């Protein structure tokens, strides 16, 4: 380890940082370096501070300054909240005194190395296993993460519409973009001039005379694309196109800085994922909840019932886009190396608690992914007030997870935990056996023989709630039935648990829940 002294940022035309100066070394954080590059590109392009503002100390203008004492503070957004990270400027060096960490190619600038060191400190050290740019950019900027599958077999993505959207939004400063390759053989990677499972920063996007082009940066600051519109492509680089993009292939051949142009068709062929991070200022209203879902709550899978899943009531007043971001908290470095938690959001209309996953079918059912972030994007069309039930879902749930649920909206909304009107509960263990296994009402002769329980709701008003939950034991009969009743008058009601066929013997568990005091007796 050694200390590196110098200026924190080099000011050029009042623009702090350059995307071209970001250089990765041996640390496996290509997505983080790509995130720094596009954030720096944003600051230069739009003359707005984005990541410069998270480094302290700062001058009176809010610009970070060099600290001769060698101590710095970085503000990240981690697990749903801002977090202060304290570091010094001691950086890893090799035997010849060269930096082993990432750095700025502008001599003595420290911002790249300091931000990386702060991030590695939070993530467990320089042996970081890697993440993705959604996670990294959200940590750096708080911008809203979205993942778009660009694989050839992706059926749910209109790639032409995606390009048109990016072309418009990128140049407005609404979105930051990185792209990532999937697994590639060494032969294919070498032939293409790309790196397997590697993140690249998107610096520019253009459509000129029908040509859809993207400018990317490899965070290694060397090794470039060798296909269409590479610096050696003499067929596609017309003189007019070179002029419009201010690009000279001959000059580019002299120095490999890792920056290259690629046509959109080739990008869709060789890259697997687009990582988008949206400017939260697009949404004037936002609200966040933090909570925990323990491993003991509910079954391992929610394919039969969602009654034990965390559920929230979303009330939206007016029309417009409403985005809901579910962020699973990262508590261990292994979450990046071997992430086994698959999460998503399932949305139902109505704003009431949901028990059956497909009765009625959900309004939106997300894909379960092992990324810490899942974004659900809705467009509310109805005027007035719209009610939704927001449910958190896991695939093969086995561990306790902590999470944040944040809503972004252009109109007024209210997000709250699903209200539970049931204050009084009664659990009963019964059984269908012999004569009492009468089956359903289709069997007129035996149906009356089923057990009967009488419930007396002791509140005389007409606004009582009653829920009847009937379950069979998992090792014998896996059926269950839930009946929710609301607006009930106080008084006496009979409940008759049944199986479908007569003669099906089994114990059962009956749970009665009410909003008012109740008395329960067994009649037969």
C-alpha positions as a Python dict, from the first residue, in 0.01 Angstrom:
ca = {
    (1, 'X'): (0, 0, 0),
    (2, 'X'): (116, 354, -66),
    (3, 'X'): (-12, 708, -44),
    (4, 'X'): (-92, 898, -360),
    (5, 'X'): (-102, 1275, -335),
    (6, 'X'): (-238, 1512, -595),
    (7, 'X'): (-545, 1706, -699),
    (8, 'X'): (-886, 1552, -649),
    (9, 'X'): (-1039, 1670, -976),
    (10, 'X'): (-894, 1859, -1269),
    (11, 'X'): (-1120, 2143, -1382),
    (12, 'X'): (-1136, 2201, -1757),
    (13, 'X'): (-1382, 2458, -1891),
    (14, 'X'): (-1567, 2429, -1560),
    (15, 'X'): (-1631, 2061, -1624),
    (16, 'X'): (-1486, 1840, -1357),
    (17, 'X'): (-1435, 1495, -1492),
    (18, 'X'): (-1391, 1304, -1815),
    (19, 'X'): (-1527, 965, -1908),
    (20, 'X'): (-1220, 903, -2125),
    (21, 'X'): (-984, 919, -1826),
    (22, 'X'): (-1142, 626, -1635),
    (23, 'X'): (-908, 326, -1648),
    (24, 'X'): (-967, -19, -1495),
    (25, 'X'): (-679, -239, -1377),
    (26, 'X'): (-697, -584, -1211),
    (27, 'X'): (-1004, -534, -990),
    (28, 'X'): (-1317, -711, -1116),
    (29, 'X'): (-1544, -405, -1114),
    (30, 'X'): (-1598, -328, -1482),
    (31, 'X'): (-1961, -235, -1418),
    (32, 'X'): (-1857, 17, -1151),
    (33, 'X'): (-1595, 175, -1378),
    (34, 'X'): (-1848, 188, -1663),
    (35, 'X'): (-2087, 358, -1422),
    (36, 'X'): (-1823, 618, -1336),
    (37, 'X'): (-1759, 674, -1707),
    (38, 'X'): (-2120, 744, -1801),
    (39, 'X'): (-2175, 958, -1492),
    (40, 'X'): (-1869, 1161, -1589),
    (41, 'X'): (-1999, 1181, -1945),
    (42, 'X'): (-2330, 1314, -1810),
    (43, 'X'): (-2155, 1588, -1610),
    (44, 'X'): (-1958, 1700, -1916),
    (45, 'X'): (-2252, 1680, -2158),
    (46, 'X'): (-2515, 1852, -1943),
    (47, 'X'): (-2288, 2066, -1724),
    (48, 'X'): (-2456, 1928, -1412),
    (49, 'X'): (-2287, 1772, -1110),
    (50, 'X'): (-2386, 1409, -1061),
    (51, 'X'): (-2116, 1208, -882),
    (52, 'X'): (-1876, 1493, -805),
    (53, 'X'): (-2117, 1604, -534),
    (54, 'X'): (-2085, 1281, -333),
    (55, 'X'): (-1716, 1337, -248),
    (56, 'X'): (-1614, 1543, 57),
    (57, 'X'): (-1456, 1779, 162),
    (58, 'X'): (-1606, 2041, -69),
    (59, 'X'): (-1561, 2412, -129),
    (60, 'X'): (-1833, 2673, -87),
    (61, 'X'): (-1964, 2596, -436),
    (62, 'X'): (-2019, 2230, -346),
    (63, 'X'): (-1724, 2106, -551),
    (64, 'X'): (-1493, 1842, -398),
    (65, 'X'): (-1146, 1958, -308),
    (66, 'X'): (-813, 1794, -230),
    (67, 'X'): (-754, 1726, 141),
    (68, 'X'): (-383, 1747, 234),
    (69, 'X'): (-459, 1532, 541),
    (70, 'X'): (-552, 1246, 307),
    (71, 'X'): (-899, 1181, 452),
    (72, 'X'): (-1224, 1179, 248),
    (73, 'X'): (-1592, 1102, 285),
    (74, 'X'): (-1816, 956, 14),
    (75, 'X'): (-2196, 945, 30),
    (76, 'X'): (-2349, 633, -127),
    (77, 'X'): (-2710, 518, -147),
    (78, 'X'): (-2709, 165, -8),
    (79, 'X'): (-3003, -56, 91),
    (80, 'X'): (-3253, 224, 50),
    (81, 'X'): (-3074, 495, 251),
    (82, 'X'): (-2778, 730, 221),
    (83, 'X'): (-2461, 600, 384),
    (84, 'X'): (-2142, 784, 481),
    (85, 'X'): (-1818, 603, 394),
    (86, 'X'): (-1487, 731, 536),
    (87, 'X'): (-1162, 651, 352),
    (88, 'X'): (-806, 777, 323),
    (89, 'X'): (-591, 815, 14),
    (90, 'X'): (-374, 509, 82),
    (91, 'X'): (-397, 305, -239),
    (92, 'X'): (-257, -37, -344),
    (93, 'X'): (67, -27, -543),
    (94, 'X'): (277, -295, -710),
    (95, 'X'): (651, -343, -655),
    (96, 'X'): (737, -72, -907),
    (97, 'X'): (504, 180, -747),
    (98, 'X'): (228, 153, -1007),
    (99, 'X'): (-136, 166, -897),
    (100, 'X'): (-312, -169, -880),
    (101, 'X'): (-653, -6, -832),
    (102, 'X'): (-843, 181, -1103),
    (103, 'X'): (-739, 539, -1169),
    (104, 'X'): (-776, 846, -1388),
    (105, 'X'): (-537, 872, -1680),
    (106, 'X'): (-517, 1246, -1604),
    (107, 'X'): (-209, 1241, -1386),
    (108, 'X'): (-263, 1289, -1012),
    (109, 'X'): (-646, 1302, -1030),
    (110, 'X'): (-783, 1099, -741),
    (111, 'X'): (-1159, 1084, -794),
    (112, 'X'): (-1165, 746, -971),
    (113, 'X'): (-941, 574, -716),
    (114, 'X'): (-1118, 728, -416),
    (115, 'X'): (-1468, 639, -534),
    (116, 'X'): (-1358, 285, -613),
    (117, 'X'): (-1190, 248, -273),
    (118, 'X'): (-1504, 368, -93),
    (119, 'X'): (-1720, 126, -292),
    (120, 'X'): (-1484, -165, -231),
    (121, 'X'): (-1483, -85, 141),
    (122, 'X'): (-1861, -120, 155),
    (123, 'X'): (-1863, -430, -64),
    (124, 'X'): (-1603, -624, 134),
    (125, 'X'): (-1268, -540, -22),
    (126, 'X'): (-1072, -527, -347),
    (127, 'X'): (-1142, -897, -409),
    (128, 'X'): (-1492, -785, -506),
    (129, 'X'): (-1666, -1052, -722),
    (130, 'X'): (-1843, -795, -943),
    (131, 'X'): (-2200, -669, -973),
    (132, 'X'): (-2388, -488, -1251),
    (133, 'X'): (-2428, -126, -1351),
    (134, 'X'): (-2787, -107, -1225),
    (135, 'X'): (-2661, -170, -874),
    (136, 'X'): (-2354, 49, -906),
    (137, 'X'): (-2523, 351, -1061),
    (138, 'X'): (-2809, 335, -813),
    (139, 'X'): (-2549, 337, -535),
    (140, 'X'): (-2361, 629, -689),
    (141, 'X'): (-2652, 847, -801),
    (142, 'X'): (-2983, 715, -670),
    (143, 'X'): (-3111, 699, -1030),
    (144, 'X'): (-3385, 442, -1087),
    (145, 'X'): (-3249, 105, -1214),
    (146, 'X'): (-3409, -93, -1497),
    (147, 'X'): (-3283, -406, -1673),
    (148, 'X'): (-3371, -477, -2040),
    (149, 'X'): (-3301, -821, -2185),
    (150, 'X'): (-3146, -784, -2531),
    (151, 'X'): (-3073, -1149, -2603),
    (152, 'X'): (-3171, -1281, -2943),
    (153, 'X'): (-3443, -1496, -2786),
    (154, 'X'): (-3601, -1204, -2597),
    (155, 'X'): (-3965, -1202, -2708),
    (156, 'X'): (-4099, -924, -2485),
    (157, 'X'): (-3871, -645, -2612),
    (158, 'X'): (-3940, -435, -2922),
    (159, 'X'): (-3580, -350, -3008),
    (160, 'X'): (-3668, -77, -3260),
    (161, 'X'): (-3887, 100, -3002),
    (162, 'X'): (-3613, 54, -2743),
    (163, 'X'): (-3360, 229, -2967),
    (164, 'X'): (-3601, 515, -3044),
    (165, 'X'): (-3669, 558, -2672),
    (166, 'X'): (-3297, 561, -2587),
    (167, 'X'): (-3218, 806, -2866),
    (168, 'X'): (-3475, 1052, -2731),
    (169, 'X'): (-3419, 1008, -2359),
    (170, 'X'): (-3038, 987, -2362),
    (171, 'X'): (-2997, 1327, -2524),
    (172, 'X'): (-3244, 1481, -2281),
    (173, 'X'): (-3039, 1359, -1986),
    (174, 'X'): (-3321, 1138, -1862),
    (175, 'X'): (-3128, 809, -1859),
    (176, 'X'): (-2779, 667, -1807),
    (177, 'X'): (-2700, 351, -2004),
    (178, 'X'): (-2450, 68, -1987),
    (179, 'X'): (-2450, -253, -2189),
    (180, 'X'): (-2312, -594, -2098),
    (181, 'X'): (-2202, -897, -2294),
    (182, 'X'): (-2297, -1248, -2195),
    (183, 'X'): (-2071, -1555, -2185),
    (184, 'X'): (-1856, -1586, -2498),
    (185, 'X'): (-1589, -1833, -2602),
    (186, 'X'): (-1233, -1702, -2622),
    (187, 'X'): (-1238, -1748, -2999),
    (188, 'X'): (-1562, -1555, -3048),
    (189, 'X'): (-1456, -1280, -2808),
    (190, 'X'): (-1120, -1235, -2980),
    (191, 'X'): (-1281, -1231, -3324),
    (192, 'X'): (-1531, -964, -3215),
    (193, 'X'): (-1287, -757, -3007),
    (194, 'X'): (-1514, -787, -2705),
    (195, 'X'): (-1482, -924, -2352),
    (196, 'X'): (-1702, -1200, -2215),
    (197, 'X'): (-1950, -1101, -1938),
    (198, 'X'): (-1820, -745, -1943),
    (199, 'X'): (-1984, -403, -1894),
    (200, 'X'): (-1940, -111, -2136),
    (201, 'X'): (-2043, 252, -2092),
    (202, 'X'): (-2268, 410, -2353),
    (203, 'X'): (-2125, 755, -2436),
    (204, 'X'): (-2338, 849, -2734),
    (205, 'X'): (-2624, 727, -2951),
    (206, 'X'): (-2712, 852, -3301),
    (207, 'X'): (-2931, 775, -3598),
    (208, 'X'): (-2786, 915, -3920),
    (209, 'X'): (-2927, 837, -4264),
    (210, 'X'): (-3092, 520, -4137),
    (211, 'X'): (-2779, 404, -3953),
    (212, 'X'): (-2839, 333, -3583),
    (213, 'X'): (-2511, 374, -3401),
    (214, 'X'): (-2386, 367, -3041),
    (215, 'X'): (-2055, 483, -2901),
    (216, 'X'): (-1926, 257, -2623),
    (217, 'X'): (-1628, 262, -2388),
    (218, 'X'): (-1446, -43, -2255),
    (219, 'X'): (-1344, 48, -1895),
    (220, 'X'): (-1010, -122, -1958),
    (221, 'X'): (-933, 181, -2182),
    (222, 'X'): (-814, -56, -2451),
    (223, 'X'): (-949, -344, -2666),
    (224, 'X'): (-1217, -235, -2912),
    (225, 'X'): (-1490, -381, -3127),
    (226, 'X'): (-1364, -526, -3459),
    (227, 'X'): (-1690, -549, -3655),
    (228, 'X'): (-1910, -300, -3839),
    (229, 'X'): (-1808, 65, -3780),
    (230, 'X'): (-1483, -25, -3607),
    (231, 'X'): (-1184, 199, -3691),
    (232, 'X'): (-1071, -59, -3952),
    (233, 'X'): (-1409, -79, -4127),
    (234, 'X'): (-1352, 93, -4464),
    (235, 'X'): (-1690, -2, -4611),
    (236, 'X'): (-1930, 166, -4368),
    (237, 'X'): (-1730, 475, -4271),
    (238, 'X'): (-1823, 714, -4552),
    (239, 'X'): (-1665, 1059, -4553),
    (240, 'X'): (-2001, 1218, -4483),
    (241, 'X'): (-2066, 991, -4185),
    (242, 'X'): (-1716, 1061, -4049),
    (243, 'X'): (-1788, 1433, -4070),
    (244, 'X'): (-2126, 1413, -3899),
    (245, 'X'): (-1987, 1206, -3611),
    (246, 'X'): (-1652, 1392, -3599),
    (247, 'X'): (-1472, 1060, -3625),
    (248, 'X'): (-1151, 986, -3816),
    (249, 'X'): (-1085, 610, -3843),
    (250, 'X'): (-723, 669, -3944),
    (251, 'X'): (-649, 867, -3631),
    (252, 'X'): (-840, 616, -3418),
    (253, 'X'): (-613, 339, -3548),
    (254, 'X'): (-312, 512, -3393),
    (255, 'X'): (-430, 487, -3030),
    (256, 'X'): (-658, 230, -2864),
    (257, 'X'): (-844, 404, -2581),
    (258, 'X'): (-1123, 147, -2563),
    (259, 'X'): (-1381, 382, -2721),
    (260, 'X'): (-1558, 266, -3038),
    (261, 'X'): (-1873, 294, -3249),
    (262, 'X'): (-2095, -8, -3310),
    (263, 'X'): (-2415, -43, -3510),
    (264, 'X'): (-2729, -127, -3316),
    (265, 'X'): (-2788, -454, -3504),
    (266, 'X'): (-2445, -581, -3400),
    (267, 'X'): (-2502, -466, -3044),
    (268, 'X'): (-2825, -667, -3025),
    (269, 'X'): (-2636, -968, -3154),
    (270, 'X'): (-2332, -956, -2926),
    (271, 'X'): (-2466, -793, -2609),
    (272, 'X'): (-2713, -950, -2366),
    (273, 'X'): (-2837, -671, -2141),
    (274, 'X'): (-2909, -301, -2136),
    (275, 'X'): (-2881, -146, -1790),
    (276, 'X'): (-3080, 177, -1766),
    (277, 'X'): (-3081, 419, -1475),
    (278, 'X'): (-3352, 683, -1492),
    (279, 'X'): (-3334, 1034, -1356),
    (280, 'X'): (-3561, 1041, -1047),
    (281, 'X'): (-3636, 1408, -1110),
    (282, 'X'): (-3875, 1285, -1381),
    (283, 'X'): (-4109, 1207, -1092),
    (284, 'X'): (-4204, 1494, -860),
    (285, 'X'): (-4347, 1256, -599),
    (286, 'X'): (-4182, 960, -430),
    (287, 'X'): (-4215, 758, -110),
    (288, 'X'): (-4028, 461, 35),
    (289, 'X'): (-4100, 185, 288),
    (290, 'X'): (-3842, -47, 445),
    (291, 'X'): (-3932, -389, 583),
    (292, 'X'): (-3833, -753, 633),
    (293, 'X'): (-3978, -1080, 502),
    (294, 'X'): (-3873, -1363, 729),
    (295, 'X'): (-3806, -1712, 597),
    (296, 'X'): (-4075, -1852, 828),
    (297, 'X'): (-4355, -1641, 679),
    (298, 'X'): (-4552, -1843, 426),
    (299, 'X'): (-4468, -2143, 208),
    (300, 'X'): (-4149, -2184, 9),
    (301, 'X'): (-4339, -2114, -313),
    (302, 'X'): (-4636, -1883, -359),
    (303, 'X'): (-4791, -2072, -651),
    (304, 'X'): (-5088, -2179, -435),
    (305, 'X'): (-5140, -1886, -200),
    (306, 'X'): (-5000, -1535, -160),
    (307, 'X'): (-5174, -1471, 169),
    (308, 'X'): (-4846, -1472, 363),
    (309, 'X'): (-4650, -1256, 118),
    (310, 'X'): (-4583, -891, 209),
    (311, 'X'): (-4871, -693, 59),
    (312, 'X'): (-4921, -319, 20),
    (313, 'X'): (-5209, -97, -80),
    (314, 'X'): (-5135, 166, -345),
    (315, 'X'): (-5387, 445, -396),
    (316, 'X'): (-5325, 664, -702),
    (317, 'X'): (-5516, 987, -768),
    (318, 'X'): (-5503, 1086, -1133),
    (319, 'X'): (-5344, 961, -1452),
    (320, 'X'): (-4984, 910, -1549),
    (321, 'X'): (-4677, 689, -1503),
    (322, 'X'): (-4625, 515, -1170),
    (323, 'X'): (-4304, 318, -1116),
    (324, 'X'): (-4251, 80, -825),
    (325, 'X'): (-3896, -23, -734),
    (326, 'X'): (-3831, -327, -515),
    (327, 'X'): (-3475, -333, -378),
    (328, 'X'): (-3350, -633, -182),
    (329, 'X'): (-3087, -528, 68),
    (330, 'X'): (-2736, -661, 18),
    (331, 'X'): (-2595, -784, 348),
    (332, 'X'): (-2309, -1007, 237),
    (333, 'X'): (-2046, -1006, -37),
    (334, 'X'): (-2164, -1353, -137),
    (335, 'X'): (-2490, -1193, -256),
    (336, 'X'): (-2296, -1075, -560),
    (337, 'X'): (-2083, -1384, -609),
    (338, 'X'): (-2367, -1638, -582),
    (339, 'X'): (-2705, -1465, -562),
    (340, 'X'): (-2978, -1723, -507),
    (341, 'X'): (-3264, -1489, -416),
    (342, 'X'): (-3514, -1441, -701),
    (343, 'X'): (-3758, -1157, -640),
    (344, 'X'): (-4031, -969, -825),
    (345, 'X'): (-4348, -765, -784),
    (346, 'X'): (-4700, -884, -863),
    (347, 'X'): (-4969, -620, -901),
    (348, 'X'): (-5346, -671, -865),
    (349, 'X'): (-5622, -418, -913),
    (350, 'X'): (-5859, -345, -628),
    (351, 'X'): (-5641, -265, -330),
    (352, 'X'): (-5759, -566, -126),
    (353, 'X'): (-5560, -848, 24),
    (354, 'X'): (-5495, -1128, -226),
    (355, 'X'): (-5477, -1497, -144),
    (356, 'X'): (-5511, -1676, -479),
    (357, 'X'): (-5229, -1598, -729),
    (358, 'X'): (-5450, -1635, -1036),
    (359, 'X'): (-5808, -1581, -920),
    (360, 'X'): (-5844, -1320, -1052),
    (361, 'X'): (-5530, -1304, -1269),
    (362, 'X'): (-5280, -1032, -1172),
    (363, 'X'): (-5276, -698, -1350),
    (364, 'X'): (-4897, -724, -1383),
    (365, 'X'): (-4682, -1029, -1299),
    (366, 'X'): (-4309, -964, -1297),
    (367, 'X'): (-4028, -1198, -1394),
    (368, 'X'): (-3845, -1343, -1093),
    (369, 'X'): (-3481, -1235, -1127),
    (370, 'X'): (-3179, -1266, -900),
    (371, 'X'): (-3089, -899, -927),
    (372, 'X'): (-3129, -692, -609),
    (373, 'X'): (-3351, -447, -801),
    (374, 'X'): (-3680, -508, -979),
    (375, 'X'): (-3868, -220, -1144),
    (376, 'X'): (-4240, -233, -1226),
    (377, 'X'): (-4358, 40, -1465),
    (378, 'X'): (-4730, 119, -1480),
    (379, 'X'): (-4931, 376, -1672),
    (380, 'X'): (-5247, 465, -1480),
    (381, 'X'): (-5519, 533, -1738),
    (382, 'X'): (-5829, 573, -1522),
    (383, 'X'): (-5935, 915, -1401),
    (384, 'X'): (-6012, 965, -1036),
    (385, 'X'): (-5873, 723, -778),
    (386, 'X'): (-5724, 384, -868),
    (387, 'X'): (-5647, 114, -611),
    (388, 'X'): (-5379, -153, -648),
    (389, 'X'): (-5244, -439, -440),
    (390, 'X'): (-4864, -460, -454),
    (391, 'X'): (-4724, -803, -357),
    (392, 'X'): (-4362, -902, -309),
    (393, 'X'): (-4286, -1248, -443),
    (394, 'X'): (-3987, -1482, -421),
    (395, 'X'): (-3904, -1802, -607),
    (396, 'X'): (-3804, -2092, -380),
    (397, 'X'): (-3797, -1871, -70),
    (398, 'X'): (-3555, -2003, 190),
    (399, 'X'): (-3390, -1703, 356),
    (400, 'X'): (-3501, -1393, 539),
    (401, 'X'): (-3471, -1084, 319),
    (402, 'X'): (-3470, -714, 400),
    (403, 'X'): (-3603, -481, 133),
    (404, 'X'): (-3710, -131, 34),
    (405, 'X'): (-4020, -53, -170),
    (406, 'X'): (-4017, 288, -336),
    (407, 'X'): (-4286, 442, -555),
    (408, 'X'): (-4219, 717, -810),
    (409, 'X'): (-4516, 903, -956),
    (410, 'X'): (-4621, 1216, -1145),
    (411, 'X'): (-4953, 1229, -955),
    (412, 'X'): (-5061, 1204, -594),
    (413, 'X'): (-5049, 859, -437),
    (414, 'X'): (-5044, 681, -103),
    (415, 'X'): (-4853, 360, -29),
    (416, 'X'): (-4930, 175, 292),
    (417, 'X'): (-4911, -171, 439),
    (418, 'X'): (-5219, -376, 354),
    (419, 'X'): (-5475, -301, 629),
    (420, 'X'): (-5580, -599, 839),
    (421, 'X'): (-5935, -550, 971),
    (422, 'X'): (-5925, -882, 1158),
    (423, 'X'): (-5858, -835, 1529),
    (424, 'X'): (-6013, -1154, 1667),
    (425, 'X'): (-5912, -1507, 1571),
    (426, 'X'): (-6026, -1859, 1648),
    (427, 'X'): (-5834, -2170, 1539),
    (428, 'X'): (-6012, -2505, 1523),
    (429, 'X'): (-5881, -2854, 1448),
    (430, 'X'): (-6148, -3087, 1311),
    (431, 'X'): (-6178, -3390, 1092),
    (432, 'X'): (-6386, -3557, 823),
    (433, 'X'): (-6428, -3917, 926),
    (434, 'X'): (-6686, -4183, 854),
    (435, 'X'): (-7032, -4028, 841),
    (436, 'X'): (-6902, -3667, 869),
    (437, 'X'): (-6702, -3697, 544),
    (438, 'X'): (-7006, -3593, 347),
    (439, 'X'): (-6851, -3420, 46),
    (440, 'X'): (-6977, -3105, -125),
    (441, 'X'): (-7335, -2992, -186),
    (442, 'X'): (-7355, -3199, -505),
    (443, 'X'): (-7405, -3499, -276),
    (444, 'X'): (-7748, -3417, -133),
    (445, 'X'): (-7777, -3721, 90),
    (446, 'X'): (-7440, -3699, 265),
    (447, 'X'): (-7367, -3323, 248),
    (448, 'X'): (-7573, -3242, 564),
    (449, 'X'): (-7351, -3480, 766),
    (450, 'X'): (-7043, -3253, 741),
    (451, 'X'): (-6924, -3070, 1054),
    (452, 'X'): (-7100, -2740, 1125),
    (453, 'X'): (-6960, -2449, 1326),
    (454, 'X'): (-7173, -2158, 1438),
    (455, 'X'): (-7023, -1808, 1455),
    (456, 'X'): (-7190, -1528, 1644),
    (457, 'X'): (-7061, -1183, 1542),
    (458, 'X'): (-7129, -969, 1844),
    (459, 'X'): (-7104, -626, 1684),
    (460, 'X'): (-7450, -514, 1569),
    (461, 'X'): (-7328, -280, 1295),
    (462, 'X'): (-7341, -369, 925),
    (463, 'X'): (-6970, -321, 860),
    (464, 'X'): (-6819, -637, 1006),
    (465, 'X'): (-6546, -841, 837),
    (466, 'X'): (-6520, -1220, 854),
    (467, 'X'): (-6256, -1446, 698),
    (468, 'X'): (-6280, -1824, 686),
    (469, 'X'): (-5953, -2010, 622),
    (470, 'X'): (-5977, -2388, 567),
    (471, 'X'): (-5668, -2602, 515),
    (472, 'X'): (-5588, -2973, 489),
    (473, 'X'): (-5256, -3111, 620),
    (474, 'X'): (-4973, -3096, 369),
    (475, 'X'): (-4893, -3470, 391),
    (476, 'X'): (-5252, -3582, 324),
    (477, 'X'): (-5459, -3321, 142),
    (478, 'X'): (-5297, -3008, 9),
    (479, 'X'): (-5615, -2817, -68),
    (480, 'X'): (-5708, -2494, 99),
    (481, 'X'): (-5992, -2246, 69),
    (482, 'X'): (-6024, -1887, 187),
    (483, 'X'): (-6349, -1692, 200),
    (484, 'X'): (-6349, -1318, 274),
    (485, 'X'): (-6676, -1150, 368),
    (486, 'X'): (-6726, -781, 437),
    (487, 'X'): (-7021, -561, 526),
    (488, 'X'): (-7174, -835, 742),
    (489, 'X'): (-7444, -760, 996),
    (490, 'X'): (-7389, -875, 1350),
    (491, 'X'): (-7557, -1208, 1423),
    (492, 'X'): (-7528, -1583, 1373),
    (493, 'X'): (-7372, -1760, 1074),
    (494, 'X'): (-7315, -2132, 1012),
    (495, 'X'): (-6996, -2258, 851),
    (496, 'X'): (-6978, -2607, 702),
    (497, 'X'): (-6628, -2733, 600),
    (498, 'X'): (-6642, -2995, 323),
    (499, 'X'): (-6429, -3195, 84),
    (500, 'X'): (-6535, -3232, -278),
    (501, 'X'): (-6604, -3607, -277),
    (502, 'X'): (-6784, -3791, 7),
    (503, 'X'): (-6582, -4045, 201),
    (504, 'X'): (-6256, -3851, 182),
    (505, 'X'): (-6131, -3874, 538),
    (506, 'X'): (-5880, -3624, 672),
    (507, 'X'): (-5817, -3384, 957),
    (508, 'X'): (-5858, -3013, 876),
    (509, 'X'): (-5761, -2676, 1022),
    (510, 'X'): (-6023, -2404, 1034),
    (511, 'X'): (-5926, -2048, 1122),
    (512, 'X'): (-6195, -1783, 1173),
    (513, 'X'): (-6094, -1417, 1182),
    (514, 'X'): (-6330, -1127, 1248),
    (515, 'X'): (-6319, -751, 1294),
    (516, 'X'): (-6540, -774, 1604),
    (517, 'X'): (-6570, -1007, 1904),
    (518, 'X'): (-6724, -1345, 1818),
    (519, 'X'): (-6835, -1667, 1981),
    (520, 'X'): (-6782, -1999, 1804),
    (521, 'X'): (-6948, -2333, 1889),
    (522, 'X'): (-6962, -2664, 1708),
    (523, 'X'): (-7314, -2777, 1623),
    (524, 'X'): (-7225, -3121, 1481),
}
